[in-house]
Amino acid sequence: MEDRIIELETKLCFVDDLLEQLNRTVWRQQEQIDQLQAQIRVLYRQMQAPAAAGAEKRDLRDEIPPHY
């Protein structure tokens, strides 16, 4: 009986360690997601600024491909 309790306690320690590692991984990923969203907002504002300033719209179909 005591051996089983020791085995269960050992497994519990491993599970606790794994859970802590997973929590840290999720936290780091959320930090990266937040940073990427902030970068996307900045890029979106930069793209909208020329349109708001009245920059001329261009059609990519009118441009010559680089191999010509």
C-alpha positions as CSV (number, residue, x, y, z in Angstrom):
1,M,0.0,0.0,0.0
2,E,2.8,2.4,0.9
3,D,4.5,1.7,-2.4
4,R,1.4,2.7,-4.3
5,I,1.1,6.0,-2.3
6,I,4.8,6.8,-3.1
7,E,4.2,6.0,-6.8
8,L,1.1,8.3,-6.9
9,E,3.0,11.1,-5.1
10,T,5.8,10.8,-7.6
11,K,3.4,10.9,-10.6
12,L,1.7,13.9,-9.0
13,C,5.0,15.7,-8.8
14,F,5.7,15.1,-12.5
15,V,2.2,16.2,-13.4
16,D,2.6,19.4,-11.3
17,D,5.9,20.1,-13.1
18,L,4.3,19.5,-16.5
19,L,1.4,21.8,-15.7
20,E,3.8,24.6,-14.7
21,Q,5.7,24.2,-17.9
22,L,2.5,24.3,-19.9
23,N,1.3,27.4,-18.1
24,R,4.6,29.2,-18.8
25,T,4.4,28.2,-22.5
26,V,0.8,29.5,-22.8
27,W,1.8,32.7,-21.0
28,R,4.7,33.2,-23.5
29,Q,2.5,32.5,-26.4
30,Q,-0.1,35.0,-25.2
31,E,2.7,37.6,-24.9
32,Q,3.7,37.0,-28.5
33,I,0.1,37.2,-29.7
34,D,-0.3,40.5,-27.9
35,Q,2.9,41.9,-29.5
36,L,1.9,40.7,-32.9
37,Q,-1.6,42.2,-32.6
38,A,0.1,45.5,-31.6
39,Q,2.3,45.4,-34.7
40,I,-0.7,44.6,-36.9
41,R,-2.5,47.7,-35.5
42,V,0.5,49.9,-36.2
43,L,0.8,48.5,-39.8
44,Y,-2.9,49.0,-40.3
45,R,-2.7,52.6,-39.2
46,Q,0.2,53.2,-41.5
47,M,-1.7,51.7,-44.4
48,Q,-4.8,53.9,-43.6
49,A,-2.8,57.1,-43.3
50,P,-2.0,57.5,-47.1
51,A,-5.6,56.7,-47.9
52,A,-6.8,59.4,-45.5
53,A,-4.3,61.9,-46.8
54,G,-5.7,61.6,-50.3
55,A,-2.8,59.6,-51.8
56,E,-3.6,58.3,-55.3
57,K,-4.9,54.9,-55.6
58,R,-3.0,52.6,-57.9
59,D,-4.0,49.4,-59.5
60,L,-1.4,46.7,-59.4
61,R,-2.8,45.3,-62.7
62,D,-1.4,48.5,-64.4
63,E,2.2,47.9,-63.1
64,I,4.7,46.0,-65.2
65,P,5.9,42.7,-63.7
66,P,9.6,42.7,-62.7
67,H,10.6,40.2,-65.4
68,Y,9.8,42.7,-68.3
